Amino acid sequence: MLSNRESARRSRMRKQKHLDDLTAQVSQLRKENGQILTALSVTTQHYVGVEAENSVLRAQMMELTATLQSLSQILHYMRGTGSGIGDLVQPSDSFTRPWNLTAANQPMMMASAETSRPYC
């Protein structure tokens, strides 16, 4: 009878240890899950920011492309090679490679924050 009681006691201890191990594992997995959710939230916010910036850049690119095309048409018309402003032309190297322009090599003057403030 003593041996039976001892066996039951060992069985209860094993079950308790197994339960404690599972409880520790649940705690660890919840901690990891929280870290993953935090990282996902940060990544999602970063993604949304990059998408917004990408939209702005696309809009700017479209505006600049339209401006370049307009300037190209004006240049084409001014050179007398076109029948009108509506002619579509490819931009010359001076437009596609602005570093070749002589004006680009001139120093630029920039206003400082002090000089651009209105007087109060």
PyRosetta script that sets phi, psi and omega in degrees:
from pyrosetta import init, pose_from_sequence

init()
pose = pose_from_sequence("MLSNRESARRSRMRKQKHLDDLTAQVSQLRKENGQILTALSVTTQHYVGVEAENSVLRAQMMELTATLQSLSQILHYMRGTGSGIGDLVQPSDSFTRPWNLTAANQPMMMASAETSRPYC")
pose.set_psi(1, -36.7)
pose.set_omega(1, 178.2)
pose.set_phi(2, -63.8)
pose.set_psi(2, -39.5)
pose.set_omega(2, -179.9)
pose.set_phi(3, -66.1)
pose.set_psi(3, -37.0)
pose.set_omega(3, 179.1)
pose.set_phi(4, -65.6)
pose.set_psi(4, -42.0)
pose.set_omega(4, 178.0)
pose.set_phi(5, -64.3)
pose.set_psi(5, -41.9)
pose.set_omega(5, 179.2)
pose.set_phi(6, -64.4)
pose.set_psi(6, -40.7)
pose.set_omega(6, 178.1)
pose.set_phi(7, -64.0)
pose.set_psi(7, -41.9)
pose.set_omega(7, 178.4)
pose.set_phi(8, -64.8)
pose.set_psi(8, -39.8)
pose.set_omega(8, 178.5)
pose.set_phi(9, -63.0)
pose.set_psi(9, -44.2)
pose.set_omega(9, 178.6)
pose.set_phi(10, -63.7)
pose.set_psi(10, -39.3)
pose.set_omega(10, 178.9)
pose.set_phi(11, -63.4)
pose.set_psi(11, -43.4)
pose.set_omega(11, 177.5)
pose.set_phi(12, -63.7)
pose.set_psi(12, -38.6)
pose.set_omega(12, 179.3)
pose.set_phi(13, -65.5)
pose.set_psi(13, -41.9)
pose.set_omega(13, 177.9)
pose.set_phi(14, -63.1)
pose.set_psi(14, -43.9)
pose.set_omega(14, 178.2)
pose.set_phi(15, -61.5)
pose.set_psi(15, -42.0)
pose.set_omega(15, -179.9)
pose.set_phi(16, -65.1)
pose.set_psi(16, -41.6)
pose.set_omega(16, 177.7)
pose.set_phi(17, -63.5)
pose.set_psi(17, -42.2)
pose.set_omega(17, 178.7)
pose.set_phi(18, -62.3)
pose.set_psi(18, -43.3)
pose.set_omega(18, 178.5)
pose.set_phi(19, -63.1)
pose.set_psi(19, -42.0)
pose.set_omega(19, 177.2)
pose.set_phi(20, -63.0)
pose.set_psi(20, -41.5)
pose.set_omega(20, 177.9)
pose.set_phi(21, -63.1)
pose.set_psi(21, -43.4)
pose.set_omega(21, 178.7)
pose.set_phi(22, -65.3)
pose.set_psi(22, -38.5)
pose.set_omega(22, 178.0)
pose.set_phi(23, -63.9)
pose.set_psi(23, -41.6)
pose.set_omega(23, 177.8)
pose.set_phi(24, -64.9)
pose.set_psi(24, -40.0)
pose.set_omega(24, 179.4)
pose.set_phi(25, -65.3)
pose.set_psi(25, -41.6)
pose.set_omega(25, 177.3)
pose.set_phi(26, -60.5)
pose.set_psi(26, -43.8)
pose.set_omega(26, 179.3)
pose.set_phi(27, -61.6)
pose.set_psi(27, -44.5)
pose.set_omega(27, 179.2)
pose.set_phi(28, -64.2)
pose.set_psi(28, -43.1)
pose.set_omega(28, -179.6)
pose.set_phi(29, -66.7)
pose.set_psi(29, -37.0)
pose.set_omega(29, 176.5)
pose.set_phi(30, -65.0)
pose.set_psi(30, -39.7)
pose.set_omega(30, 178.0)
pose.set_phi(31, -62.6)
pose.set_psi(31, -47.5)
pose.set_omega(31, 178.6)
pose.set_phi(32, -61.6)
pose.set_psi(32, -40.5)
pose.set_omega(32, 179.2)
pose.set_phi(33, -61.7)
pose.set_psi(33, -42.5)
pose.set_omega(33, 177.3)
pose.set_phi(34, -61.4)
pose.set_psi(34, -41.9)
pose.set_omega(34, 178.5)
pose.set_phi(35, -64.7)
pose.set_psi(35, -40.6)
pose.set_omega(35, 179.7)
pose.set_phi(36, -66.5)
pose.set_psi(36, -41.8)
pose.set_omega(36, 178.7)
pose.set_phi(37, -63.8)
pose.set_psi(37, -38.6)
pose.set_omega(37, 177.1)
pose.set_phi(38, -64.3)
pose.set_psi(38, -45.8)
pose.set_omega(38, 178.5)
pose.set_phi(39, -62.8)
pose.set_psi(39, -38.6)
pose.set_omega(39, 178.2)
pose.set_phi(40, -64.1)
pose.set_psi(40, -41.6)
pose.set_omega(40, 179.1)
pose.set_phi(41, -63.1)
pose.set_psi(41, -45.3)
pose.set_omega(41, 179.0)
pose.set_phi(42, -63.3)
pose.set_psi(42, -44.2)
pose.set_omega(42, 180.0)
pose.set_phi(43, -63.6)
pose.set_psi(43, -40.4)
pose.set_omega(43, 178.6)
pose.set_phi(44, -64.0)
pose.set_psi(44, -43.2)
pose.set_omega(44, 177.8)
pose.set_phi(45, -62.4)
pose.set_psi(45, -41.9)
pose.set_omega(45, 178.3)
pose.set_phi(46, -62.9)
pose.set_psi(46, -42.8)
pose.set_omega(46, 179.5)
pose.set_phi(47, -61.1)
pose.set_psi(47, -44.8)
pose.set_omega(47, 179.9)
pose.set_phi(48, -61.8)
pose.set_psi(48, -42.0)
pose.set_omega(48, 178.1)
pose.set_phi(49, -63.0)
pose.set_psi(49, -42.8)
pose.set_omega(49, 179.8)
pose.set_phi(50, -66.5)
pose.set_psi(50, -39.5)
pose.set_omega(50, 177.6)
pose.set_phi(51, -63.0)
pose.set_psi(51, -41.6)
pose.set_omega(51, 178.8)
pose.set_phi(52, -64.0)
pose.set_psi(52, -44.7)
pose.set_omega(52, 178.6)
pose.set_phi(53, -63.0)
pose.set_psi(53, -39.1)
pose.set_omega(53, 178.8)
pose.set_phi(54, -63.4)
pose.set_psi(54, -39.9)
pose.set_omega(54, 177.8)
pose.set_phi(55, -63.2)
pose.set_psi(55, -42.7)
pose.set_omega(55, 178.3)
pose.set_phi(56, -62.6)
pose.set_psi(56, -44.6)
pose.set_omega(56, -179.6)
pose.set_phi(57, -64.2)
pose.set_psi(57, -37.9)
pose.set_omega(57, 177.5)
pose.set_phi(58, -63.9)
pose.set_psi(58, -43.0)
pose.set_omega(58, 179.0)
pose.set_phi(59, -63.3)
pose.set_psi(59, -42.9)
pose.set_omega(59, 177.8)
pose.set_phi(60, -62.7)
pose.set_psi(60, -40.4)
pose.set_omega(60, 179.5)
pose.set_phi(61, -62.6)
pose.set_psi(61, -42.1)
pose.set_omega(61, 179.3)
pose.set_phi(62, -64.4)
pose.set_psi(62, -41.9)
pose.set_omega(62, 178.1)
pose.set_phi(63, -63.1)
pose.set_psi(63, -44.9)
pose.set_omega(63, -179.2)
pose.set_phi(64, -67.4)
pose.set_psi(64, -36.4)
pose.set_omega(64, 177.2)
pose.set_phi(65, -64.0)
pose.set_psi(65, -43.1)
pose.set_omega(65, 178.4)
pose.set_phi(66, -64.3)
pose.set_psi(66, -41.4)
pose.set_omega(66, 178.4)
pose.set_phi(67, -63.7)
pose.set_psi(67, -43.7)
pose.set_omega(67, 178.7)
pose.set_phi(68, -62.1)
pose.set_psi(68, -42.2)
pose.set_omega(68, 179.2)
pose.set_phi(69, -64.4)
pose.set_psi(69, -41.8)
pose.set_omega(69, 178.4)
pose.set_phi(70, -62.7)
pose.set_psi(70, -45.6)
pose.set_omega(70, 179.3)
pose.set_phi(71, -64.0)
pose.set_psi(71, -37.3)
pose.set_omega(71, 177.7)
pose.set_phi(72, -63.4)
pose.set_psi(72, -43.0)
pose.set_omega(72, 179.4)
pose.set_phi(73, -64.7)
pose.set_psi(73, -41.9)
pose.set_omega(73, 178.5)
pose.set_phi(74, -62.3)
pose.set_psi(74, -46.3)
pose.set_omega(74, 178.9)
pose.set_phi(75, -60.5)
pose.set_psi(75, -44.1)
pose.set_omega(75, 179.1)
pose.set_phi(76, -60.8)
pose.set_psi(76, -43.7)
pose.set_omega(76, 179.5)
pose.set_phi(77, -66.7)
pose.set_psi(77, -42.2)
pose.set_omega(77, -178.4)
pose.set_phi(78, -66.2)
pose.set_psi(78, -30.9)
pose.set_omega(78, 178.1)
pose.set_phi(79, -75.8)
pose.set_psi(79, -7.1)
pose.set_omega(79, 177.1)
pose.set_phi(80, 79.3)
pose.set_psi(80, 14.5)
pose.set_omega(80, -177.9)
pose.set_phi(81, -96.4)
pose.set_psi(81, -2.8)
pose.set_omega(81, -178.5)
pose.set_phi(82, -117.0)
pose.set_psi(82, 160.7)
pose.set_omega(82, 179.4)
pose.set_phi(83, -88.7)
pose.set_psi(83, -8.0)
pose.set_omega(83, -179.8)
pose.set_phi(84, 176.2)
pose.set_psi(84, 173.0)
pose.set_omega(84, -178.0)
pose.set_phi(85, -67.6)
pose.set_psi(85, -23.0)
pose.set_omega(85, -177.6)
pose.set_phi(86, -73.3)
pose.set_psi(86, -7.0)
pose.set_omega(86, -179.6)
pose.set_phi(87, -66.8)
pose.set_psi(87, 136.9)
pose.set_omega(87, 176.4)
pose.set_phi(88, -94.4)
pose.set_psi(88, 133.0)
pose.set_omega(88, 179.5)
pose.set_phi(89, -135.7)
pose.set_psi(89, 160.6)
pose.set_omega(89, 173.4)
pose.set_phi(90, -84.8)
pose.set_psi(90, 140.6)
pose.set_omega(90, 179.0)
pose.set_phi(91, -67.5)
pose.set_psi(91, 148.2)
pose.set_omega(91, 178.9)
pose.set_phi(92, -78.2)
pose.set_psi(92, 173.8)
pose.set_omega(92, 179.5)
pose.set_phi(93, -59.5)
pose.set_psi(93, -30.6)
pose.set_omega(93, -178.3)
pose.set_phi(94, -66.4)
pose.set_psi(94, -24.6)
pose.set_omega(94, 177.2)
pose.set_phi(95, -87.5)
pose.set_psi(95, -36.9)
pose.set_omega(95, -178.2)
pose.set_phi(96, -82.1)
pose.set_psi(96, -18.5)
pose.set_omega(96, 177.9)
pose.set_phi(97, -129.5)
pose.set_psi(97, 79.5)
pose.set_omega(97, -173.8)
pose.set_phi(98, -65.0)
pose.set_psi(98, -18.1)
pose.set_omega(98, 179.7)
pose.set_phi(99, -69.8)
pose.set_psi(99, -14.5)
pose.set_omega(99, 177.7)
pose.set_phi(100, -82.3)
pose.set_psi(100, -13.2)
pose.set_omega(100, -179.2)
pose.set_phi(101, -70.8)
pose.set_psi(101, 141.6)
pose.set_omega(101, 178.4)
pose.set_phi(102, -68.7)
pose.set_psi(102, -32.0)
pose.set_omega(102, 179.5)
pose.set_phi(103, -65.6)
pose.set_psi(103, -28.6)
pose.set_omega(103, -179.2)
pose.set_phi(104, -69.1)
pose.set_psi(104, -22.3)
pose.set_omega(104, -179.4)
pose.set_phi(105, -87.4)
pose.set_psi(105, -4.1)
pose.set_omega(105, 179.6)
pose.set_phi(106, -82.0)
pose.set_psi(106, 146.4)
pose.set_omega(106, 178.5)
pose.set_phi(107, -67.0)
pose.set_psi(107, 144.4)
pose.set_omega(107, 179.7)
pose.set_phi(108, -105.3)
pose.set_psi(108, 139.4)
pose.set_omega(108, 177.2)
pose.set_phi(109, -98.9)
pose.set_psi(109, 132.3)
pose.set_omega(109, -179.8)
pose.set_phi(110, -119.4)
pose.set_psi(110, 140.3)
pose.set_omega(110, 178.1)
pose.set_phi(111, -78.8)
pose.set_psi(111, 139.5)
pose.set_omega(111, 176.6)
pose.set_phi(112, -85.7)
pose.set_psi(112, 167.6)
pose.set_omega(112, 179.7)
pose.set_phi(113, -63.5)
pose.set_psi(113, -30.4)
pose.set_omega(113, -179.4)
pose.set_phi(114, -70.3)
pose.set_psi(114, -39.1)
pose.set_omega(114, -176.2)
pose.set_phi(115, -82.9)
pose.set_psi(115, -17.9)
pose.set_omega(115, -177.2)
pose.set_phi(116, -94.3)
pose.set_psi(116, -3.5)
pose.set_omega(116, 179.1)
pose.set_phi(117, -79.9)
pose.set_psi(117, 139.9)
pose.set_omega(117, 175.5)
pose.set_phi(118, -73.0)
pose.set_psi(118, 152.3)
pose.set_omega(118, 179.7)
pose.set_phi(119, -77.7)
pose.set_psi(119, 138.6)
pose.set_omega(119, 179.9)
pose.set_phi(120, -110.5)
pose.dump_pdb("model.pdb")
